[in-house]
Amino acid sequence: MAAARYVLRRCGFCALVVWLALTANFLLARLGTPDISRPRGEAARTFGLDQPLWQQYVTYLTDLAHLNMNYSLSSYPMRVADQIGAALPWTVALLGTTAILAWAIGTLLGALLALPGRPRWISYVFPPLMVMSAAPYFIIGMLLLYALAFRLQLFPLGGGYDAGSEPQLTLDFILNLLRHAALPALSIVLVSIATWSISMRALVVSLDGEDFLTFAHAKGLKRLTIFVRYAIRNAIPAQLTALSITLAQIATGGLLVEAIFRYPGLGGLLYRAILARDYFLEQGIVLMIVISISLATLILDLVYPLLDPRLTPRERHT
């Protein structure tokens, strides 16, 4: 019964968070728009924007309940769902791949930084990682864009593929896609590797002096065995927790990076929707982001006790 109550409580909290986030998104999109930028006349009547705010809110929730995201104000008659569907694969391919790659490399590097008896040269890697972890994605992106694309012309300045190219499953087109994705991916990977490595190092170092490590030393186990089987094993669940949230936030994490490189993903689409005051497109993208983050957090809350058997649902909640 305790587990069932815990699941119901977490599901109810998740639903409340989604409702509050969607309500805030609705209000900010409308109340934050200057009168001069709002649709008027026939356009306002077509989209129901001439109705009182409370009626618009009821219509908004009703449409979302029926998975109807309406039409894009800036690209009418295209539907919001079609635009999101076209941009989503680009974002998942770019940011999903970079998130997993950076997590794997950063976690391994962080473990090496905390390794007992590590080579001295590894310690010199830590200060640059501290600096890199504090740099925003878009700053690194602009530096790479200027140096490697504008000055050296080793990579294209932006876009998803060369203008005039036809999307097709050929080696030439795949290489074309990779050349355009290289700089956006590199700007994200460099910062993320630094962040993950510092996080992993801190987790492993924080375990020093724990009872289970002292017991392992008392058993006479080798230092490397203790490090791998005890220290790293107990640090990985926290890293997986952060990775799950990062994967849920792939649409927001690369917003400015995609905008800088004119990459045809969700980040660039949201950026253009904000500039165009496109209510419905903003709401559709934010809806997807909110639901993905909320579901990832809910799944994590339910699965985390399985990753760390020391925690029961009651302890996880507290």
C-alpha positions in Angstrom: 0.0 0.0 0.0 2.8 2.4 0.8 4.3 1.9 -2.7 0.9 2.5 -4.3 0.3 5.7 -2.4 3.8 6.8 -3.3 3.1 6.2 -7.0 -0.3 8.0 -6.9 1.3 10.9 -5.0 4.1 11.3 -7.6 1.6 11.0 -10.5 -0.6 13.7 -8.9 2.3 16.0 -8.3 3.5 15.5 -11.9 0.0 16.4 -13.3 0.0 19.5 -11.1 3.4 20.6 -12.3 2.3 20.1 -16.0 -0.9 22.2 -15.4 0.9 25.0 -13.7 3.6 25.1 -16.4 1.0 25.2 -19.2 -1.0 27.8 -17.4 2.1 30.0 -17.0 3.0 29.5 -20.7 -0.5 30.6 -21.7 -0.4 33.7 -19.6 3.1 34.7 -20.5 2.4 34.3 -24.2 -0.6 36.6 -24.1 0.1 39.1 -21.3 3.7 39.5 -22.4 2.8 40.5 -25.9 2.5 44.3 -26.8 -0.8 45.3 -28.3 0.8 46.3 -31.5 2.1 42.8 -32.1 -1.3 41.0 -31.5 -3.4 39.7 -34.4 -6.4 41.9 -35.1 -9.6 41.8 -37.2 -10.3 38.7 -39.1 -7.1 37.0 -38.0 -8.0 37.5 -34.3 -11.6 36.1 -34.9 -10.2 33.1 -36.9 -8.0 32.0 -34.0 -10.3 33.0 -31.2 -8.0 35.7 -30.0 -10.8 38.3 -29.8 -12.5 36.3 -27.0 -12.1 37.1 -23.3 -8.9 35.7 -21.7 -10.8 33.1 -19.6 -12.5 31.7 -22.7 -9.2 31.5 -24.6 -7.8 29.6 -21.6 -10.7 27.1 -21.6 -10.3 26.6 -25.4 -6.5 26.2 -24.9 -6.9 23.4 -22.3 -9.7 21.7 -24.4 -7.5 21.8 -27.5 -4.5 20.3 -25.6 -6.7 17.6 -24.2 -7.6 16.6 -27.8 -3.9 17.0 -28.8 -4.9 19.9 -31.1 -2.1 22.5 -31.2 -3.9 24.7 -33.7 -2.3 26.5 -36.6 0.9 28.5 -36.7 0.2 32.2 -36.7 3.5 33.0 -38.5 3.3 30.1 -41.1 -0.4 29.8 -41.7 -1.9 27.4 -42.9 0.8 25.0 -41.5 -0.3 23.2 -38.4 1.9 23.5 -35.3 2.2 19.7 -35.0 3.6 19.5 -38.5 6.2 22.1 -37.8 7.3 20.4 -34.5 7.3 17.0 -36.3 9.6 18.3 -39.0 12.0 19.9 -36.4 12.0 17.2 -33.8 14.2 14.6 -35.5 17.0 17.2 -36.1 17.0 18.1 -32.4 16.9 14.5 -31.2 19.7 13.5 -33.6 21.9 16.4 -32.6 21.3 16.9 -28.9 20.4 13.4 -28.0 23.7 12.1 -29.5 25.8 14.8 -28.0 24.2 14.3 -24.5 25.0 10.6 -24.4 28.4 11.0 -25.9 29.4 13.8 -23.5 28.0 11.8 -20.6 30.1 8.7 -21.4 33.3 10.6 -22.0 32.8 13.0 -19.1 31.9 10.2 -16.6 35.0 8.2 -17.6 37.2 11.3 -17.4 35.8 12.3 -14.0 36.5 8.8 -12.7 40.1 9.1 -13.9 40.5 12.4 -12.1 39.5 10.7 -8.8 41.5 7.5 -9.4 43.9 6.8 -6.5 47.5 6.7 -7.8 46.5 8.5 -11.0 49.3 9.8 -13.3 50.3 13.3 -12.5 49.4 14.7 -16.0 45.7 13.9 -15.4 45.6 16.5 -12.6 46.5 19.2 -15.0 43.3 18.5 -16.9 41.1 19.7 -14.0 41.6 23.5 -14.2 40.8 23.8 -17.9 37.7 21.6 -17.2 36.6 24.1 -14.5 36.9 27.0 -16.9 35.1 25.1 -19.7 32.2 24.0 -17.5 31.4 27.6 -16.7 31.2 28.6 -20.4 27.7 28.8 -22.0 27.1 26.6 -25.0 26.4 29.6 -27.3 29.7 31.3 -26.4 31.7 28.2 -27.4 29.5 28.0 -30.5 30.2 31.5 -31.6 34.0 31.0 -31.1 34.0 27.8 -33.1 31.8 29.5 -35.8 34.2 32.4 -36.1 37.4 30.4 -36.0 36.6 27.2 -37.9 33.8 28.3 -40.2 34.4 32.0 -40.9 38.2 32.4 -40.7 39.4 28.9 -41.7 36.3 27.9 -43.7 36.7 24.3 -42.6 33.0 24.0 -41.9 29.8 25.6 -43.3 28.5 28.7 -41.5 25.1 27.2 -40.7 22.0 25.2 -41.8 21.2 21.5 -41.8 22.7 20.7 -45.2 23.9 22.5 -48.3 21.4 24.7 -50.1 20.1 22.9 -53.2 20.8 19.5 -51.8 18.0 16.9 -51.9 17.6 14.8 -48.7 18.3 11.2 -49.6 19.9 8.2 -48.1 23.3 8.4 -49.7 26.8 8.6 -48.3 27.4 12.1 -49.8 24.3 13.5 -48.2 25.1 11.8 -44.8 28.6 13.4 -44.9 26.9 16.7 -45.8 24.7 16.4 -42.7 27.6 15.5 -40.5 29.7 18.5 -41.7 26.8 20.9 -40.8 26.2 19.2 -37.4 29.9 19.1 -36.4 30.3 22.6 -35.0 26.9 22.7 -33.1 27.7 19.2 -31.7 31.3 20.2 -30.7 30.2 23.3 -28.9 27.8 21.3 -26.8 30.1 18.3 -26.2 33.1 20.4 -25.0 31.0 22.1 -22.3 29.1 19.0 -21.4 32.2 16.8 -21.0 33.7 19.3 -18.6 30.4 19.4 -16.6 30.0 15.7 -16.4 33.7 15.0 -15.5 33.6 17.5 -12.6 30.3 16.1 -11.4 31.7 12.5 -11.5 34.9 13.5 -9.7 33.0 15.2 -7.0 30.7 12.2 -6.5 33.6 9.7 -6.2 35.6 12.0 -3.9 32.5 12.5 -1.7 32.4 8.7 -1.1 35.9 8.7 0.5 35.6 7.6 4.1 32.2 5.8 3.7 31.8 2.7 5.8 31.5 0.3 2.8 34.8 1.6 1.5 36.5 1.2 4.9 35.1 -2.4 5.1 36.4 -3.1 1.5 39.8 -1.9 2.6 39.6 -4.1 5.7 38.9 -7.1 3.6 42.2 -6.6 1.8 40.7 -5.9 -1.6 43.0 -4.2 -4.2 42.6 -0.4 -4.5 41.6 -0.6 -8.1 39.0 -3.2 -7.3 37.6 -1.0 -4.5 37.6 2.0 -6.8 35.7 0.3 -9.7 33.4 -2.0 -7.9 32.5 0.2 -4.9 33.2 3.9 -5.5 32.3 4.1 -9.2 29.3 1.8 -8.9 27.8 4.0 -6.1 28.5 7.2 -8.0 26.9 6.1 -11.3 23.2 6.2 -10.2 23.5 10.0 -9.5 25.1 10.5 -13.0 22.2 8.5 -14.6 19.7 10.7 -12.7 21.3 13.8 -14.2 21.5 12.2 -17.7 17.8 11.3 -17.7 16.9 15.0 -17.0 19.4 16.1 -19.6 17.8 13.9 -22.2 14.4 15.3 -21.4 15.8 18.9 -21.8 17.3 18.4 -25.2 14.8 20.7 -26.8 15.9 23.6 -24.5 19.5 22.9 -24.0 20.4 23.7 -27.6 18.0 26.6 -28.2 20.7 29.3 -28.7 23.2 26.9 -30.3 20.6 25.9 -33.0 19.7 29.6 -33.5 23.4 30.6 -33.9 24.1 27.9 -36.5 20.6 28.2 -38.1 20.1 24.5 -37.4 16.6 23.3 -38.3 15.7 21.9 -34.9 13.3 22.7 -32.1 15.5 25.3 -30.5 15.7 27.4 -33.7 11.9 26.9 -34.2 11.1 28.2 -30.7 13.5 31.1 -31.2 11.7 32.1 -34.4 8.3 31.6 -32.8 9.2 34.0 -29.9 10.4 36.6 -32.4 7.2 36.3 -34.5 4.9 36.3 -31.4 3.5 33.0 -32.6 1.3 32.0 -29.6 0.3 28.6 -30.8 3.8 27.5 -32.0 5.3 28.6 -28.7 2.7 26.7 -26.7 3.1 23.6 -28.8 6.9 23.5 -28.3 6.6 24.3 -24.6 4.0 21.7 -24.2 6.3 19.0 -25.5 9.2 20.3 -23.3 7.1 20.4 -20.2 5.6 16.9 -20.7 9.0 15.4 -21.5 10.7 16.8 -18.5 7.8 15.9 -16.2 7.6 12.4 -17.4 11.3 11.9 -17.2 11.2 13.1 -13.6 8.3 10.9 -12.8 9.9 7.8 -14.3 13.1 8.6 -12.5 11.3 8.9 -9.1 9.7 5.5 -9.7 12.8 3.7 -11.1 15.4 5.3 -8.8 14.8 2.8 -5.9 15.6 0.0 -8.4 18.9 1.7 -9.3 19.8 2.2 -5.7 18.2 -0.6 -3.6 19.2 1.2 -0.4 16.3 3.6 -1.0 12.6 2.6 -0.5 9.8 4.7 -2.1 9.2 6.4 1.3 12.8 7.3 1.7 13.0 8.5 -1.9 10.1 10.8 -1.3 11.6 12.3 1.8 
